[in-house]
């Protein structure tokens, strides 16, 4: 298969400790973007939960592991990401939404502080942004 | 004349002079002398040619308007405002309605009834509009939903004088169908917009992901071109189809899709290099993109390390669609001996695996046999079409 090249190692060395082994949920149904995000999280020294392609899958994954943050696509394979966002917000877990088409009606009004980025997004930058949010969180035991 | 003399009455006849084309009223009356003696008859001729023509013209014109009234597609009615006490809601009585009225509005036998009697519960705005027309005499063109009949009308209302009373006439068309078409158009445009935006985000993903695995800019360009080519190939195959319930449906069949994606590897004269066999299986929507991507990544991999990397190698793709599941096998043979699974999973196969999991709710399994790679794809058939 396609061999690993020198470029990933450069990524890893540069940002290795940013996420400090934190676990991040990725919900994205577009395979290219999902894989790129997952690799960017690993590059930054994080662990990936997912990528989940659907709300159902993401909610099931959240039952199995604790996450420090999440990057969610707004429009997933089965429906919009509102239920995942609700659950994360209820637990005070930082998240970033990304969308190609905009937020579903009412979502912005319900969660005023929500961080929303318009696709195409640079994965490494999204991860940096999430890492900063996670860093700001009070440490829970 | 004998009748006149016998009965002493007046006789009137219309006579037409054929050669002159004129018509007269001929009146025959007994002639009574000053001594009150009947002494013959008096004939008077009055030329009524023009009067007749005028009457005929009026009749003809009336017939024409009657015809117009009966046969036009538009609904037409004359309404008169009822005398209501101050603060009492206003109402209008239908005086006349043509056959088109029922066709366009869906309301029957309205003449003699009032609007509130015929369509109780309609919006007060109807009355406001007609009140304004009656009060100001300003004609108005407007569009409104006739809620109780679930249709949208386009109307033109104007005031006119008749029998010394001011009345209003309304001409209208049911434009529900046109509205539906407009809405469908709108939906289509929005979907198009959605797809374009989505395409930008996919391209973004393709570029950054391809950058990870490429050692040189040239290799990156080739990888990106190949992936975009597969996406474009998939898109060309899905042709829009119109349905009543769904505005657009895009579909193709599996073997056509596989053939299109693998066409760069099917050289002329080497048809055996790729063998495709399976029942006709419709695929549409996201599944087309996903399957195209899987085929492309597998083919790219075969071209680099597998059956497409040698002149004698080939791929056999076969599938079944039974009990609601698609089971597809990609079997390579005649390529270099496979020594076992690679040390780490390549981006191509990761991408293919994620695509099958995410977009098809299925599984992709790799078996690294010495004689050649075997890939098994399994997915519910319901996920193959939107």
Interface residues (C-beta under 8 A of the other chain):
Chain A: X1 X2 X3 X4 X5 X6 X7 X8 X11 X28 X29 X30 X31 X32 X33 X34 X35 X36 X39 X51 X53 X54 X77 X100 X101 X119 X120 X121 X122 X123
Chain B: X194 X197 X198 X200 X201 X202 X203 X204 X205 X206 X208 X209 X211 X212 X213 X214 X215 X227 X286 X290 X293 X301 X304 X305 X342 X344 X345 X346 X347 X348 X349 X350 X351 X354 X355 X357 X358 X359 X361
